[in-house]
Amino acid sequence: MKLMRTLLTATALVAVMGGSVYAKQLVFCSEASPAHFDPGPTAGGNDFDASSRTIYDRLVEFEHGGTAVTPGLAEKWEVSADGLEYTFHLRPGVKFHTTSYFTPTRDLNADDVIFSFERQWKSDNPWYQYLEGLSWDYFQGMDMPKFLKSIEKVDDLTVKMTLTEPNAPMIANLGMDFSSIVSKEYADQLAASGNLADFANKPIGTGPFVFVDYQTDAVIRYQAFADYWRGKVAIDDLIFAITTDPAVRAQKLKAGECDIMSYPAPADIEGLKADANLNVMEQEGLNIGYMAYNTTIAPMDNVNVRKALSTAINKKAIVDAVYQGAGQVAKNLIPPTMWSYDDAIVDTAYDPEAAKKMLADAGVSGLTLDLWAMPVSRPYNPNAQRVAEMIQADWAAVGVTANIVTYEWTEYRERGKQKDRPGAFQIGWTGDNGDPDNFFATLFSCSAIGVSNYSSWCNQDFETAIQDAKKVSDQAERTKLYTRAQEIFKAEEPAMTIAHSKVFMPMNKRVQGYTMDPLGIHRFDNVDVTE
Amino acid sequence: MLRFILQKLALIVPTIIGITIASFAFIRLLPGDPILAMAGQHGVTPERYEILKEQFGFNLPIWQQYFNYVGGILQGNFGISLATKRPVIAEFMTLFPATVELALFAMLIAVILGIPAGIFAAIKRGSWFDQVTMGVALTGYSMPIFWWGLLLIIFFSGYLGWTPVSGRIALNFFFPRVTGFMLIDSLLAGKPDGFVSALRHLILPAIVLGTIPLAVIARQTRSAMLEVLGEDYVRTARAKGLEPRRVVGVHAFRNALIPVVTTIGLQVGLLMAGAILTETIFSWPGIGKWMIDSIGKRDYVSVQSGLLLIALIVMAVNLVVDILYAVINPRIRVQ
């Protein structure tokens, strides 16, 4: 029986192969294996690239190369005047994938949308724990349970979402990977046959690519979805060749074993740029590397001491030495590509003499403090140890002694977020959804103290501005509030913003139309290849 | 003979218990936290952290966690991976053939090159060949695997373009998995060119993984040969006028082989350790890379059960070697 099944699969696969001999194929050298193919309970960019951005769609989508929200599976939506009710009108005629393991009998409808959220939200939903040890970290992390009151079906193609309080970033949240829309019909079929785990390993979506095969830790294969609601994409086959080492990815790209690669090592970028067959795209990342002062511990509870410490640091030298042309000095918490960025803000100037005087005026002398350095390279800070050494030297020049402290990465963050953590803590953030709230509120709201507000900073004016900005949906109005927030942030210096880094995407010149995404996701639905 | 096997098996039991303790403790002694590693950059609130801790059973006393783990294993349950939510045993079985294929090929290279090199070095003791071979062997033994692998990739794949950079087979070959061995599956699928492609993909990683065993085998063969060549029966063979090739090939070599075979058996454990680095460089989807990824994610369940499974296999191989050895050499049984 087993042999029979194997032979049948073999025949099916050969048929698939036979049909795609002259197909347009794109090979992406990706950096890590996905945990599985359900984007709801995963949290890594590599998981999302392999699932939500290929197999699935969402109610709304981020535009290519930007963070503006555009219609997706919902062709339009209305928000009630009080900001509490969102009514989504689903696109008619959207097909789910047909594969060897599932044949849909109906198009996308409201049941799929409700199921997609309720499985992450309601602990009594049979799919809430469909895999052992499942946790819906992003749904939780974006505070969805706090904001959602109900999701109801109005008719087959209309869904009404009611919130507990106005929350303007909600629309952006619905474009995020965890908000991918899955098939309820497929879930029901699996529940009936008892193969719940297949939901994560044999995915079904409405997206541009149909899942074909995953060879664990090695290769993921997709085929273009012929009935995709936006029309079939230009390429026929998409292959992820999982290659963990960045130097090896670069070699594979040079050797023509892949067409495009993620996350080159900074040291390889020059060599890749020099290759005549390759094209290296670059873009400002939607990120920030910063150093959080604990504003509750003396003498850093004094804003003048914080400002003096920042004034003593030569930020430009750090960005030049550590980011090596792949970063820009950050004067605000949000990067310049994000709406509401306030370019009128004047950054703290590097001036050791002034810093000395400010410290003396504050009555601080012989200050010794902990300077935390991350043990890992992150997109927003490639070498925190080196940054720490440079800051240490700058501070020594104004009479401040810094002890560099580091721990294993999860331990580091765990210790860093403690309210009584001493010293200045290097950390950073990569935007999830392009909404300024995702930076301001996540990193510096009062309620984030002990979670991700590493400065333990709670400023009432700042808090009012960012909370008000959540409640209005008019972007011009929100921009005003975030401008105000940026002014307060600069005046209060709860953290020193260091840099926004650039992200590079090297690819073969035969790859056409690729747009880099500020959110750091890799999308191939608008890519073509020349023969 | 049965008594001998039972004795060996009895010795294995305390070893296995020791390994369960070591593998259980190892991953927990590393700094880091599986729940935080899973949560990503948002982190989790303290309340949610407690809920998740309970969900995974990390709130239980450490001894209870250990007994739950061992209890599961005794029932054949190696646990569910924290990262992929798949049974650890299924992950292991998926990835293990790739490691075996690589390790066998590496061993083949090590034996085919190492034994003749050792023999010639012994015969021509003190000659330039001996000096160079043993010098190279020492270098090979001390080679940092990661650097060596990258160097070979850059030269042979990047500069000369002779071999593929990484992976197990060219991407245009796509056939169903039957055994998990790419060389066998390609033939089963009726794709001889797929077989060639898989072979080409094996060359560099097998050389890298085989380098240290090759050095060990060459040195071991040389010293064993030197010892045997000094024995009375070899002198006797020479004295009665046998041609040198026969003296070396039959009388000396067969006896010198005994310690070499033992060495080869012992290399299995080293190969598993080497596979961790080799697989990581060459993106080889085997258990070595899987272990590294799991350690990185602090996937306690995969690491503790994965290490145990690897240790069980190494022990099983060594047991088989011991038994075979006893079959070949009756003196062992008596001891």
Interface residues (C-beta under 8 A of the other chain):
Chain A: T6 T9 A10 L13 V14 V16 M17 Q25 V27 A32 S33 A35 H36 A43 G44 L131 E132 G133 L134 S135 D137 Y138 Q140 G141 M142 A197 A200 N201 D213 Q215 T216 D217 A218 V219 R221 I239 A241 I242 T243 T244 D245 A247 V248 Q251 K252 K254 A255 E257 Y407 E408 W409 T410 E411 R413 E414 K417 W429 T430 T442 G450 V451 S452
Chain B: L30 P31 G32 D33 L36 A37 M38 A39 G40 Q41 H42 G43 V44 T45 P46 R48 L52 Q55 F56 I80 L82 A83 T84 K85 R86 E91 T94 L95 L150 I153 I154 S157 G158 G161 P164 V165 S166 G167 R168 L171 F174 F175 P176 R177 V178 A189 T280 I281 F282 S283 P285 K289 W290 D293 R298
